Amino acid sequence: MWFIIGIIIGAIVLSLIQWMRNKNISGTWYEWLIGFAGLVLLLFTVQNFFGSLAEVESKAAYMFLLVTGLPAVVLLALSWQLAARRVKKA
């Protein structure tokens, strides 16, 4: 399962970088850092969610979604908004 997730994430990142090069859009270092941190936290959340469900700990699984999943989504949205506002300003 993680091999397939790695291939999908690699394809998405590659297509994002290619699209940004075609549109002449560049990201700042902190946008990339925030986005990377959000992606890592999201992958951590998914792994622990399914691991907790496999161990029949549904309350722990849903707490992982709340405690680590919500900040992951916030970081990814923040990264996207920073990039969108910078491009819109230019």
MMTF fields as JSON, N, C-alpha, C and O atoms, coordinates in Angstrom:
{
  "mmtfVersion": "1.0.0",
  "mmtfProducer": "UNKNOWN",
  "numBonds": 359,
  "numAtoms": 360,
  "numGroups": 90,
  "numChains": 1,
  "numModels": 1,
  "chainsPerModel": [1],
  "groupsPerChain": [90],
  "chainIdList": ["A"],
  "bondAtomList": [4, 2, 8, 6, 12, 10, 16, 14, 20, 18, 24, 22, 28, 26, 32, 30, 36, 34, 40, 38, 44, 42, 48, 46, 52, 50, 56, 54, 60, 58, 64, 62, 68, 66, 72, 70, 76, 74, 80, 78, 84, 82, 88, 86, 92, 90, 96, 94, 100, 98, 104, 102, 108, 106, 112, 110, 116, 114, 120, 118, 124, 122, 128, 126, 132, 130, 136, 134, 140, 138, 144, 142, 148, 146, 152, 150, 156, 154, 160, 158, 164, 162, 168, 166, 172, 170, 176, 174, 180, 178, 184, 182, 188, 186, 192, 190, 196, 194, 200, 198, 204, 202, 208, 206, 212, 210, 216, 214, 220, 218, 224, 222, 228, 226, 232, 230, 236, 234, 240, 238, 244, 242, 248, 246, 252, 250, 256, 254, 260, 258, 264, 262, 268, 266, 272, 270, 276, 274, 280, 278, 284, 282, 288, 286, 292, 290, 296, 294, 300, 298, 304, 302, 308, 306, 312, 310, 316, 314, 320, 318, 324, 322, 328, 326, 332, 330, 336, 334, 340, 338, 344, 342, 348, 346, 352, 350, 356, 354],
  "bondOrderList": [1, 1, 1, 1, 1, 1, 1, 1, 1, 1, 1, 1, 1, 1, 1, 1, 1, 1, 1, 1, 1, 1, 1, 1, 1, 1, 1, 1, 1, 1, 1, 1, 1, 1, 1, 1, 1, 1, 1, 1, 1, 1, 1, 1, 1, 1, 1, 1, 1, 1, 1, 1, 1, 1, 1, 1, 1, 1, 1, 1, 1, 1, 1, 1, 1, 1, 1, 1, 1, 1, 1, 1, 1, 1, 1, 1, 1, 1, 1, 1, 1, 1, 1, 1, 1, 1, 1, 1, 1],
  "groupList": [{"groupName": "MET", "atomNameList": ["N", "CA", "C", "O"], "elementList": ["N", "C", "C", "O"], "formalChargeList": [0, 0, 0, 0], "bondAtomList": [1, 0, 2, 1, 3, 2], "bondOrderList": [1, 1, 2], "singleLetterCode": "M", "chemCompType": "L-PEPTIDE LINKING"}, {"groupName": "TRP", "atomNameList": ["N", "CA", "C", "O"], "elementList": ["N", "C", "C", "O"], "formalChargeList": [0, 0, 0, 0], "bondAtomList": [1, 0, 2, 1, 3, 2], "bondOrderList": [1, 1, 2], "singleLetterCode": "W", "chemCompType": "L-PEPTIDE LINKING"}, {"groupName": "PHE", "atomNameList": ["N", "CA", "C", "O"], "elementList": ["N", "C", "C", "O"], "formalChargeList": [0, 0, 0, 0], "bondAtomList": [1, 0, 2, 1, 3, 2], "bondOrderList": [1, 1, 2], "singleLetterCode": "F", "chemCompType": "L-PEPTIDE LINKING"}, {"groupName": "ILE", "atomNameList": ["N", "CA", "C", "O"], "elementList": ["N", "C", "C", "O"], "formalChargeList": [0, 0, 0, 0], "bondAtomList": [1, 0, 2, 1, 3, 2], "bondOrderList": [1, 1, 2], "singleLetterCode": "I", "chemCompType": "L-PEPTIDE LINKING"}, {"groupName": "GLY", "atomNameList": ["N", "CA", "C", "O"], "elementList": ["N", "C", "C", "O"], "formalChargeList": [0, 0, 0, 0], "bondAtomList": [1, 0, 2, 1, 3, 2], "bondOrderList": [1, 1, 2], "singleLetterCode": "G", "chemCompType": "PEPTIDE LINKING"}, {"groupName": "ALA", "atomNameList": ["N", "CA", "C", "O"], "elementList": ["N", "C", "C", "O"], "formalChargeList": [0, 0, 0, 0], "bondAtomList": [1, 0, 2, 1, 3, 2], "bondOrderList": [1, 1, 2], "singleLetterCode": "A", "chemCompType": "L-PEPTIDE LINKING"}, {"groupName": "VAL", "atomNameList": ["N", "CA", "C", "O"], "elementList": ["N", "C", "C", "O"], "formalChargeList": [0, 0, 0, 0], "bondAtomList": [1, 0, 2, 1, 3, 2], "bondOrderList": [1, 1, 2], "singleLetterCode": "V", "chemCompType": "L-PEPTIDE LINKING"}, {"groupName": "LEU", "atomNameList": ["N", "CA", "C", "O"], "elementList": ["N", "C", "C", "O"], "formalChargeList": [0, 0, 0, 0], "bondAtomList": [1, 0, 2, 1, 3, 2], "bondOrderList": [1, 1, 2], "singleLetterCode": "L", "chemCompType": "L-PEPTIDE LINKING"}, {"groupName": "SER", "atomNameList": ["N", "CA", "C", "O"], "elementList": ["N", "C", "C", "O"], "formalChargeList": [0, 0, 0, 0], "bondAtomList": [1, 0, 2, 1, 3, 2], "bondOrderList": [1, 1, 2], "singleLetterCode": "S", "chemCompType": "L-PEPTIDE LINKING"}, {"groupName": "GLN", "atomNameList": ["N", "CA", "C", "O"], "elementList": ["N", "C", "C", "O"], "formalChargeList": [0, 0, 0, 0], "bondAtomList": [1, 0, 2, 1, 3, 2], "bondOrderList": [1, 1, 2], "singleLetterCode": "Q", "chemCompType": "L-PEPTIDE LINKING"}, {"groupName": "ARG", "atomNameList": ["N", "CA", "C", "O"], "elementList": ["N", "C", "C", "O"], "formalChargeList": [0, 0, 0, 0], "bondAtomList": [1, 0, 2, 1, 3, 2], "bondOrderList": [1, 1, 2], "singleLetterCode": "R", "chemCompType": "L-PEPTIDE LINKING"}, {"groupName": "ASN", "atomNameList": ["N", "CA", "C", "O"], "elementList": ["N", "C", "C", "O"], "formalChargeList": [0, 0, 0, 0], "bondAtomList": [1, 0, 2, 1, 3, 2], "bondOrderList": [1, 1, 2], "singleLetterCode": "N", "chemCompType": "L-PEPTIDE LINKING"}, {"groupName": "LYS", "atomNameList": ["N", "CA", "C", "O"], "elementList": ["N", "C", "C", "O"], "formalChargeList": [0, 0, 0, 0], "bondAtomList": [1, 0, 2, 1, 3, 2], "bondOrderList": [1, 1, 2], "singleLetterCode": "K", "chemCompType": "L-PEPTIDE LINKING"}, {"groupName": "THR", "atomNameList": ["N", "CA", "C", "O"], "elementList": ["N", "C", "C", "O"], "formalChargeList": [0, 0, 0, 0], "bondAtomList": [1, 0, 2, 1, 3, 2], "bondOrderList": [1, 1, 2], "singleLetterCode": "T", "chemCompType": "L-PEPTIDE LINKING"}, {"groupName": "TYR", "atomNameList": ["N", "CA", "C", "O"], "elementList": ["N", "C", "C", "O"], "formalChargeList": [0, 0, 0, 0], "bondAtomList": [1, 0, 2, 1, 3, 2], "bondOrderList": [1, 1, 2], "singleLetterCode": "Y", "chemCompType": "L-PEPTIDE LINKING"}, {"groupName": "GLU", "atomNameList": ["N", "CA", "C", "O"], "elementList": ["N", "C", "C", "O"], "formalChargeList": [0, 0, 0, 0], "bondAtomList": [1, 0, 2, 1, 3, 2], "bondOrderList": [1, 1, 2], "singleLetterCode": "E", "chemCompType": "L-PEPTIDE LINKING"}, {"groupName": "PRO", "atomNameList": ["N", "CA", "C", "O"], "elementList": ["N", "C", "C", "O"], "formalChargeList": [0, 0, 0, 0], "bondAtomList": [1, 0, 2, 1, 3, 2], "bondOrderList": [1, 1, 2], "singleLetterCode": "P", "chemCompType": "L-PEPTIDE LINKING"}],
  "groupTypeList": [0, 1, 2, 3, 3, 4, 3, 3, 3, 4, 5, 3, 6, 7, 8, 7, 3, 9, 1, 0, 10, 11, 12, 11, 3, 8, 4, 13, 1, 14, 15, 1, 7, 3, 4, 2, 5, 4, 7, 6, 7, 7, 7, 2, 13, 6, 9, 11, 2, 2, 4, 8, 7, 5, 15, 6, 15, 8, 12, 5, 5, 14, 0, 2, 7, 7, 6, 13, 4, 7, 16, 5, 6, 6, 7, 7, 5, 7, 8, 1, 9, 7, 5, 5, 10, 10, 6, 12, 12, 5],
  "groupIdList": [1, 2, 3, 4, 5, 6, 7, 8, 9, 10, 11, 12, 13, 14, 15, 16, 17, 18, 19, 20, 21, 22, 23, 24, 25, 26, 27, 28, 29, 30, 31, 32, 33, 34, 35, 36, 37, 38, 39, 40, 41, 42, 43, 44, 45, 46, 47, 48, 49, 50, 51, 52, 53, 54, 55, 56, 57, 58, 59, 60, 61, 62, 63, 64, 65, 66, 67, 68, 69, 70, 71, 72, 73, 74, 75, 76, 77, 78, 79, 80, 81, 82, 83, 84, 85, 86, 87, 88, 89, 90],
  "secStructList": [7, 2, 2, 2, 2, 2, 2, 2, 2, 2, 2, 2, 2, 2, 2, 2, 2, 2, 2, 2, 2, 2, 6, 6, 7, 7, 7, 7, 2, 2, 2, 2, 2, 2, 2, 2, 2, 2, 2, 2, 2, 2, 2, 2, 2, 2, 2, 2, 2, 2, 2, 2, 2, 2, 6, 6, 7, 2, 2, 2, 2, 2, 2, 2, 0, 0, 0, 0, 0, 2, 2, 2, 2, 2, 2, 2, 2, 2, 2, 2, 2, 2, 2, 2, 2, 2, 2, 2, 2, 7],
  "xCoordList": [0.814, 0.0, 0.867, 0.584, 1.929, 2.75, 3.569, 3.9, 3.896, 4.597, 3.718, 4.192, 2.454, 1.517, 1.289, 1.223, 1.168, 1.01, 2.238, 2.109, 3.424, 4.654, 4.707, 5.136, 4.271, 4.25, 3.249, 3.541, 2.084, 1.06, 1.553, 1.393, 2.149, 2.65, 3.792, 3.869, 4.673, 5.752, 5.231, 5.751, 4.208, 3.618, 2.943, 3.03, 2.281, 1.616, 2.632, 2.455, 3.701, 4.734, 5.427, 5.69, 5.722, 6.361, 5.471, 5.95, 4.185, 3.28, 3.09, 2.936, 3.097, 2.992, 4.2, 4.053, 5.391, 6.608, 6.625, 7.005, 6.22, 6.176, 5.168, 5.445, 4.008, 2.984, 3.479, 3.238, 4.182, 4.709, 5.774, 5.849, 6.593, 7.604, 6.959, 7.415, 5.903, 5.214, 4.531, 4.459, 4.026, 3.335, 4.283, 3.841, 5.582, 6.591, 6.236, 6.335, 5.824, 5.503, 6.62, 7.013, 7.123, 8.152, 7.635, 6.919, 8.008, 7.602, 8.746, 9.917, 8.394, 9.432, 9.776, 9.036, 10.891, 11.368, 10.411, 10.235, 9.784, 8.904, 7.577, 6.949, 7.136, 5.939, 6.2, 5.352, 7.38, 7.749, 7.904, 7.488, 8.508, 8.719, 7.391, 7.209, 6.475, 5.167, 4.394, 3.757, 4.448, 3.771, 4.344, 3.596, 5.673, 6.32, 5.953, 5.677, 5.951, 5.58, 4.129, 3.815, 3.251, 1.856, 1.683, 0.877, 2.423, 2.339, 2.848, 2.229, 3.978, 4.521, 3.545, 3.321, 2.969, 2.01, 0.751, 0.167, 0.332, -0.832, -0.556, -1.405, 0.62, 0.988, 1.1, 0.701, 1.64, 1.713, 0.309, 0.07, -0.605, -1.983, -2.644, -3.291, -2.49, -3.114, -2.571, -3.334, -1.249, -0.645, -1.149, -1.497, -1.195, -1.637, -3.138, -3.601, -3.906, -5.349, -5.641, -6.389, -5.046, -5.295, -4.67, -5.217, -3.536, -2.932, -3.794, -3.936, -4.37, -5.25, -6.534, -7.049, -7.054, -8.259, -7.966, -8.807, -6.786, -6.419, -6.287, -6.518, -5.917, -5.797, -7.097, -7.112, -8.174, -9.509, -9.506, -10.1, -8.829, -8.814, -9.427, -8.723, -10.732, -11.388, -11.335, -11.226, -11.408, -11.342, -9.966, -9.875, -8.912, -7.563, -7.411, -6.748, -8.023, -7.931, -8.572, -8.007, -9.742, -10.428, -9.752, -9.821, -9.109, -8.34, -7.121, -6.737, -6.514, -5.411, -5.881, -5.173, -7.07, -7.597, -7.755, -7.477, -8.199, -8.419, -7.12, -6.899, -6.257, -5.065, -3.961, -3.29, -3.758, -2.689, -3.219, -2.535, -4.419, -4.98, -5.406, -5.177, -6.023, -6.472, -5.297, -5.357, -4.232, -3.072, -2.436, -1.923, -2.465, -1.91, -2.697, -2.114, -4.013, -4.853, -4.651, -4.622, -4.512, -4.282, -2.956, -2.888, -1.9, -0.594, -0.641, -0.071, -1.305, -1.416, -2.233, -1.885, -3.309, -4.115, -3.342, -3.46, -2.556, -1.747, -0.711, -0.512, -0.061, 0.923, 0.272, 0.813, -0.874, -1.591, -2.025, -1.889, -2.54, -2.99, -1.836, -1.977, -0.702, 0.46, 0.893, 1.175, 0.944, 1.341, 0.296, 0.656, -0.974, -2.032, -2.07, -2.263, -1.89, -1.914, -0.687, -0.781, 0.47, 1.673, 1.526, 1.909, 0.98, 0.798, -0.266, -0.128, -1.309, -2.374, -1.874, -2.3, -0.965, -0.431, 0.45, 0.515, 1.13, 2.079, 1.404, 2.075],
  "yCoordList": [-1.184, 0.0, 1.261, 2.208, 1.278, 2.481, 2.703, 3.842, 1.639, 1.785, 2.529, 3.418, 2.167, 2.82, 4.272, 5.151, 4.53, 5.906, 6.731, 7.893, 6.151, 6.853, 7.189, 8.279, 6.253, 6.503, 7.617, 8.492, 7.584, 8.612, 9.982, 10.964, 10.065, 11.35, 11.853, 13.047, 10.96, 11.36, 11.898, 12.886, 11.258, 11.728, 13.079, 13.939, 13.273, 14.551, 15.669, 16.752, 15.417, 16.442, 16.749, 17.913, 15.728, 15.938, 16.75, 17.659, 16.43, 17.182, 18.608, 19.524, 18.817, 20.173, 21.012, 22.163, 20.44, 21.173, 21.469, 22.566, 20.505, 20.716, 21.801, 22.649, 21.782, 22.792, 24.175, 25.158, 24.25, 25.537, 26.069, 27.277, 25.194, 25.634, 26.117, 27.096, 25.443, 25.858, 27.207, 27.976, 27.506, 28.774, 29.85, 30.956, 29.546, 30.466, 30.946, 32.134, 30.016, 30.3, 29.708, 28.558, 30.493, 29.97, 30.074, 31.01, 29.107, 29.107, 29.579, 29.365, 30.219, 30.63, 29.449, 28.467, 29.551, 28.42, 28.076, 26.899, 29.079, 28.786, 28.191, 27.45, 28.489, 27.832, 26.348, 25.511, 26.022, 24.627, 23.911, 22.762, 24.597, 23.996, 23.717, 22.64, 24.666, 24.484, 23.375, 22.546, 23.358, 22.321, 20.939, 19.969, 20.843, 19.56, 19.077, 17.894, 19.999, 19.634, 19.159, 18.195, 19.832, 19.414, 18.054, 17.247, 17.789, 16.489, 15.364, 14.302, 15.59, 14.575, 14.307, 13.154, 15.361, 15.194, 14.479, 13.69, 14.747, 14.059, 12.564, 11.729, 12.232, 10.824, 10.117, 8.96, 10.812, 10.273, 9.995, 8.967, 10.909, 10.746, 9.549, 8.745, 9.427, 8.312, 6.976, 6.034, 6.891, 5.638, 5.263, 4.106, 6.223, 5.916, 5.687, 4.923, 6.33, 6.101, 4.652, 3.96, 4.195, 2.823, 1.8, 0.712, 2.139, 1.237, 1.084, -0.019, 2.178, 2.106, 1.366, 0.631, 1.548, 0.807, -0.683, -1.506, -1.04, -2.448, -3.107, -4.307, -2.317, -2.841, -2.689, -2.872, -2.361, -2.213, -1.172, -1.377, -0.065, 1.081, 2.262, 3.194, 2.222, 3.236, 4.619, 5.613, 4.707, 6.022, 6.665, 7.861, 5.875, 6.385, 6.798, 7.79, 6.037, 6.358, 7.713, 8.536, 7.935, 9.211, 10.367, 11.504, 10.104, 11.157, 11.543, 12.712, 10.565, 10.885, 11.796, 12.728, 11.536, 12.403, 13.826, 14.78, 13.97, 15.3, 15.982, 17.144, 15.269, 15.885, 16.121, 17.151, 15.213, 15.41, 15.689, 16.32, 15.231, 15.452, 16.888, 17.445, 17.488, 18.871, 19.845, 20.69, 19.755, 20.625, 20.369, 21.298, 19.13, 18.825, 19.557, 20.152, 19.511, 20.193, 21.703, 22.387, 22.227, 23.665, 24.077, 25.105, 23.291, 23.614, 23.565, 24.431, 22.575, 22.486, 23.646, 24.204, 24.009, 25.14, 26.454, 27.326, 26.596, 27.803, 27.926, 29.01, 26.837, 26.84, 27.229, 28.041, 26.656, 26.961, 28.43, 29.084, 28.953, 30.344, 31.324, 32.342, 31.037, 31.901, 31.985, 33.07, 30.855, 30.835, 31.53, 32.286, 31.287, 31.878, 33.394, 34.111, 33.882, 35.339, 36.014, 37.134, 35.338, 35.933, 36.0, 36.998, 34.962, 34.955, 35.981, 36.646, 36.105, 37.051, 38.485, 39.344, 38.75, 40.095, 40.523, 41.705, 39.554, 39.859, 40.087, 40.351],
  "zCoordList": [0.0, 0.0, 0.0, -0.734, 0.826, 0.911, -0.351, -0.679, -1.056, -2.32, -3.328, -4.035, -3.389, -4.307, -3.899, -4.758, -2.603, -2.125, -2.476, -2.862, -2.347, -2.708, -4.187, -4.565, -5.027, -6.468, -6.8, -7.616, -6.174, -6.43, -5.976, -6.702, -4.792, -4.298, -5.175, -5.466, -5.596, -6.495, -7.813, -8.331, -8.361, -9.613, -9.429, -10.305, -8.312, -8.049, -7.889, -8.448, -7.128, -6.935, -8.261, -8.564, -9.048, -10.342, -11.273, -11.951, -11.312, -12.18, -11.676, -12.483, -10.356, -9.802, -10.193, -10.603, -10.067, -10.435, -11.934, -12.344, -12.749, -14.205, -14.56, -15.409, -13.923, -14.181, -13.773, -14.474, -12.623, -12.168, -13.124, -13.347, -13.687, -14.655, -15.947, -16.537, -16.393, -17.615, -17.461, -18.42, -16.267, -16.005, -15.483, -15.173, -15.38, -14.834, -13.437, -13.132, -12.598, -11.201, -10.353, -10.547, -9.42, -8.513, -7.083, -6.73, -6.283, -4.886, -4.008, -4.32, -2.913, -1.965, -1.081, -1.019, -0.408, 0.396, 1.518, 1.834, 2.133, 3.255, 2.788, 3.544, 1.584, 1.055, 0.835, 1.146, 0.296, 0.093, 1.434, 1.58, 2.416, 3.73, 4.437, 5.005, 4.406, 5.025, 4.312, 4.962, 2.989, 2.229, 2.502, 2.628, 2.596, 2.888, 4.289, 4.489, 5.26, 6.634, 6.689, 7.386, 5.959, 5.914, 5.27, 5.733, 4.215, 3.54, 4.426, 4.501, 5.101, 6.006, 7.15, 7.52, 7.705, 8.791, 8.314, 9.057, 7.088, 6.54, 6.34, 6.65, 5.825, 5.665, 7.015, 7.151, 8.005, 9.36, 9.896, 10.531, 9.639, 10.093, 9.427, 10.098, 8.12, 7.395, 7.886, 8.099, 8.068, 8.523, 9.904, 10.142, 10.82, 12.176, 12.251, 13.098, 11.383, 11.36, 10.977, 11.669, 9.87, 9.434, 10.381, 10.562, 10.983, 11.964, 13.201, 13.728, 13.669, 14.838, 14.521, 15.363, 13.33, 12.946, 12.835, 13.198, 12.341, 12.218, 13.593, 13.737, 14.595, 15.953, 16.738, 17.955, 16.058, 16.634, 17.762, 18.82, 17.509, 18.414, 17.685, 17.297, 17.501, 16.681, 17.313, 16.596, 18.629, 19.281, 19.049, 18.774, 19.161, 18.904, 17.441, 17.136, 16.544, 15.119, 14.832, 14.112, 15.394, 15.147, 15.866, 15.399, 16.979, 17.65, 16.813, 16.778, 16.141, 15.236, 14.115, 13.732, 13.588, 12.539, 13.043, 12.318, 14.275, 14.823, 15.216, 14.874, 15.933, 16.514, 15.48, 15.538, 14.554, 13.568, 12.167, 11.362, 11.871, 10.536, 10.306, 9.232, 11.307, 11.169, 10.981, 10.087, 11.791, 11.518, 10.153, 9.528, 9.687, 8.366, 7.284, 6.377, 7.385, 6.401, 6.496, 5.473, 7.708, 7.884, 7.257, 6.585, 7.466, 6.87, 5.345, 4.682, 4.792, 3.334, 2.772, 1.731, 3.45, 2.996, 3.119, 2.259, 4.179, 4.354, 3.246, 2.697, 2.921, 1.841, 0.52, -0.23, 0.243, -0.994, -1.03, -2.065, 0.078, 0.116, -0.031, -0.71, 0.59, 0.445, -1.02, -1.529, -1.68, -3.087, -3.962, -4.865, -3.709, -4.52, -4.368, -5.35, -3.155, -2.943, -3.549, -4.052, -3.502, -4.094, -5.609, -6.22, -6.22, -7.667, -8.076, -9.103, -7.283, -7.591, -7.501, -8.274, -6.551, -6.375, -7.538, -7.874, -8.153, -9.236, -10.561, -11.559]
}
